[in-house]
Amino acid sequence: MAYVTDSFANNSLFHKVLKEAFEVFCNNFFAGCSSAELLASYCDNILKKGGSEKLSDDAIEETLDKVVKCLAFISDKDLFAAFYRKKLSRRLLFDKSANDDHERLILTKLKQQYGGQFTSKMEGMVTDLTLAKENQSHFQEYLSNNSAANPGIDLTVRVLTTGFWPSYKSSDLSLPVEMVKCVEVFKEFYQTKTKHRKLTWIYSLDTCNINGKFESKTIELIVGTYQAAALLLFNASDRLSYSDIKSQLNLADDDLIRLLQSLSCAKYKILTKEPSNRTVSSTDHFEFNSKFTDRMRRIRIPLPFVDERKKVVEDVDKDRRYAIDACIVRIMKSRKVLPHQQLVLECVEQLSRMFKPDFKAIKKRIEDLITRDYLERDKENPNLFKYLA
């Protein structure tokens, strides 16, 4: 940019060539990752606690400006938004965000550059967390004023708006008795606030602190709700088979294998497994490892990592189909009749602000809209489309 400004007298032709050149290499793939994903990961490194980028406040603001400028050259802005939202959700829900002001700052910069629609869900997520904190304080007041409403354990609940957050896997986990009561108490409290909203519990995002009473000492275990529910089964039974645990927890095999691997095959072997190998199968048996010990009095036991990239890309592809459909209908509603090539070009022009639609994808969506009676082909000229009101 300095060369264009100083050496080439800020000439508009050089600005155009610079933009075109950047658009080429900024949309390359690196080690199987798109620039959109890498830029979102870079932002995550800057904005989360303990990130690899250690910068001062001024340097962070300057870097975020550069991020927004870089994003202008990336064609898949919707993919950046999806990955950014996924990483933002983890920072907010697991208290990993280093500074709330910086979170709001980048959203303001993105909003100024790409419009309110681009950041509306992300802003909703940040606002949700503020409201969730207020809601939690109201819950604590409710408990102190109602002696009968005793959840039995310390409980923090974050109520989030479904439309703002990435989609999360919900399950019909059969909660242990210790947890059922606290969920019911919160439901009763929430019904005093509103009767028109339905709560869906996302247990896969929860964190539980439980005491493991081992022979040598008691160790506080920081685990997920799935893991806690599995461990609490061993209060009533010394030995359980894979099928016993599955039927009592009502979990899918994928989730159950992950949680049992984390408790019996990873660094901290809270459960012993027969046979004693590194994989979990449906014929295995598990026992509580009373001889387990660790030099720490509190340990965190993470679940095995799940690569969510594929799901993010699939969700973006689905959203793009909806966006193309809406764009075609919007154009045809105002124009009534259009030839195929003009419809495709107008569609590309309108959508290229967020992503570059493939001509084949547009053609496929046109065919789909014809079968759904939004459009029809002219009988005499099949390359001419009419809008069906």
N, C-alpha and C positions, 0 to 999 in steps of 0.2 A: 504493500500500500504506500510505503514511503517512496519507493521508486516511481510509482504511478503519479503521486502527488508532486514530487520534487523534480525528478528527471524528465517526466513526460508531461509536465505542465497541467496535470489533472485532466488530461484529455479523455473525453467520454469514450472514445474507441478503445483506449487502453483499459478503462474500467470494465468495459464489456468483455474484452479478451481475458482479463484477470478472473472475472466471474466465471466465464466458461471453462477456464483451465482448472480452477478450484473445484468446480462441479464434477469434473472428470475424476480427479484422484480422491476427492472427499466421499465419493460413492463406491469406492473399491471395497472389497472384503479383505480383512486381515485375519489370518489364522482362523478362518471360518466364521468370523464375527463381522457384522455390518458396522459402519461408522456410527450409525444411530445408536446401536447398543453400546459401543465403546465410549461414546460421548456421555451417555447416561451413567455408565460405570465410573467415568472420570468425575462427574458431578457428585456421585455418591461418595467417592474417596475424599473429596473436598469437604463435604457437608456432614459426614458422620463422625462420631467420636472415635478416636484411635485410627483415623484414616491415614494412608501413607503420605498424603499431601499436607505438610505442616506449614500453614501460611498465616500471615497476620491478617487482621480485618480488612485493611486497605488492599492487600494483595488478593484476598478472596474476592472482593468486589470487582477488582480489575480483571481477575480470571473469569468471573461469571459473565462479565461483558464480552470477553473473547469467546466464551462458550456460545452465547447468543449469536454472535457474528458468524461463528463456524457453522451453526445450525442452518443459517441462511443458504449454505451451499449444499446441504444434505437434502436429497429429494424425499426420503422416507421420514418426514417429520412426525407422522402419526406413529411410526415404530419407535422413534425416540421418546414420544410422549408415553407410550405404553410401558417401555422399559423404565423410564424415569418414575412413573407412577408406582410401579411394582417396588422399586428400590425406596421411594419415598414412604410407602406404606410400612416397610420394615423399619425404617428409621423412626417413624412416628410411633408405631405400636410397641416396639421393643426399646423405646427410650434411647435410641442410638444417635439422635440428632444433636450435633454439637452446639448449634445456635439457632433459635427460632427466628431471629431477625434475618439471618442469612437465607433461611428457607423461604421466608416471605419476599426477600429481595429478588431472588432469581425468578420467582413466580411473577413479580411485578414487571421485571425486564422482559420475560417471555410474553406476558400479556400485552405490553406496549408494542412488541414486534409482530406478534402473530394473532392478536385478538383475544377477546374474553372466552370464546368457545374452546380455545386451545388449552387454557389453564383452569376452566371452571371446575372440573372434577378434582384437580390437585388443590385448588383453594378450598373446596368443600371438605377435603380430607383434613387440612390444617384446622379449619373452623370446627370440624367434628371433634377433634381432640380437645379443643378448648371447652366445648359444650360437655364432653364426656367427663372432664374434671369437675365441672359444676354439678353435673348429675351425680357423681360419686359423693360429693360433699352433702348433697340433698339426701342421698341414701344413708349416709352416716347419721344425719340428723333424725331421719325416720327410725333408724334402729335405736337411737338413744331415747326417743320419745315413745317407743313401743317395746316394752319389756318382753311381750309375748313373741315378737318377731326377732328371734335369735338364730342367725344362720349357723352357729356352732363353730365356724372357722372364719378367719379374716378373709374378706372377699372384696376384690376390686373388679368392677365391671365397666367395660367401655362400650357404650351403645353408639353404633356407627350407622350412617345412611348407606344403604345397599348400593344406590346408583353412583356414589362417588368413588368407591373402593374397587380394587381389582376383584375378580370373582374368586372366592375361596371354596375349597371342598368342605361341605358340611356332611356330618355322618350321624346316624342314630345310635351313637355310643351309649351303652347302658352304664350310667354313672354309678359309682359306689354309693352306698347309703349315706356316707359322710358328706358327699357332695350334692346329693339330691335335694336335701333340705335347704341348703343355701341358695340353690337355683330357684326353688319355690318361693323363698322369702323375697328374692329380688323381683320375681314376677309379680308378686302381690304389691310390692312398692311401686313397680312401673305402671301397674293398672290404676294406681291413685293419681298418676301423672297424665296418662292418656289411655283410652280404651280402643283407639282406632289404629294402633300399630301392632304388628306381629313381630315378636323377637325370634330370630333364628340364631342358635348358639353355634359359634365356630370354635369347636374344641381344639382344632389343629393349631390355633394361634395362642392357646393359653399357656401360662407358666404356673407350676405348683411348687411350693416349698414343703417337703415332707421330711419327717425325722426317721432315719433308718437306724433301728436299735440292733447293733451288731454286738458280738461277744466282747470285743476290745473296748468299744466306745460308741456313743450315738453320733451319727454324722448327718448333717442337714443335706438333703438331696434336692437340687433344683432341676426339675424335670417338666416335660409337657404333660397335659392332662391325660393323654392316651397312656403314657408311661406310668403316671401316678395311679391310674385306674387299674392297670395290670399288677403293679406292685402291691396295692391294697388287697388284692384277691388272696395274697399269701398270708394275710392275718388270720384267715379262716381255714386255709389248707397248707400243709407242708409241701405237697407235691402236686403239680398240675400238668396235664398233657396240653399239647398245642390246641387240640379240639375243645378241651375244657375252657381254656382261656378265650378261644374264639366265640364259643356259644355264650359265655358269661358277659363278654364285652360287646358282642354284636358288631364286630368290626370286619371290614373286607380283608382278604388275605394280604394285599399289598401293604396296607397300613399296619397290620399285625406283625408281619415279617420284619418291617422296619423297626418297630418299637422293641420287639424281642431281640433283634440283633444288637440294638443299642444297649440293652440291659445284660446280655449274656455273652456277646462276642467281641465287644469293643474294649476300650481302655479300662472302664470300670465294670467289673463283672459282679453286679448286684445279684444276679441269678446264675445258678450253675445249670448247665444243659447236658442232657444225655441224648445222643452221643456228643462227646466233647470235641466239636469241630467248629469251623468258622461260618457255616451256613445254617440257616433255620429251615426245617422242613416240617410237614404236617404230622410226622410220626414222632417228633421230639417230645421230651418231658423236661419240666423245669422245676427247680427247687430254690428257695431263698438261701442265699449264701451268707450264713450267719458269721462265717470266719472272715468276711471281707473287712479290710481296713485301709486307711489312707492317712498320710501325715496331716492333711487338711481337715478342718472340722466342717467345711462346707464345700461341696463339689457340684459342678454343673454337668449334666449328662445330656449331650445333644443327640438329636435324631440324625441318622445318616442323611447327607445332603441329597436333595432332589433337584435335578436340572429342570427349571421351569421355562427355559428359553423357548422350547418347542410350543408350549401352550400359549405363551405370549404372542408368538408369530401367528399361530392358528387363530387366536382371538382377533388380531389385527386384520388378517385376511377376511374373517367373517364381517368385521365392521366395514371393511372396504366394499364388500358386496352390497351392504345396505346403503353406503354412501353413493355408490355408482347408481343404484336403483333410484334413490331420491333425486340425484342430479338429473338423470334422464327424464323422470316424471316432471320435475320442475321446468326443464327446458321445453318439453313437449306441451306442457300445460299452457305456457305463454305463447309458443309458436304455432301450435295446432298441427302443422304439417312441415316435415323436414326431410331432405334426402339423407341417406345413410351417412355419407362422408361428413356432411356438415354437422350432423348430430354428434358423431364421434369426436370431431375437432372441438366443438363447443364443450363437450363433456371433459375432454383432456384439459382444456383451458381453465375450466372452473375448479377441477379437482387438483391441479398441479401445485396449488399452494400447500397442500398437505402431503400428497404422494403423486407419483407418476403412474397413472393407470395404464395397464397393458391393453392394446387395441383388441386383442383376443378376448380379454376379460369383459370389455365393454360390449363386444358383439354377443357374448354369451348372456350378459345381463339383459340385452335388448330382446333376445330370443325368449328369455324367461318371462319378461314383462308382456310379451305377445301372448304367451300361453296363459298368463294370468289376466288377460283382457284389459291391460292398461293401454296397449298400442295395437295397431293392426297395419299390415302391409297394404299398399294400394294395389288393387286387382290388376290394373294395367301396367303399373311400374313397380315391381317388387322392391326396388331400392328406395322407395318413398314410404315414409312412415306417417301414420295419422294417430293423433291422440284420441282415445275413447273417453269421453267425459262420464 
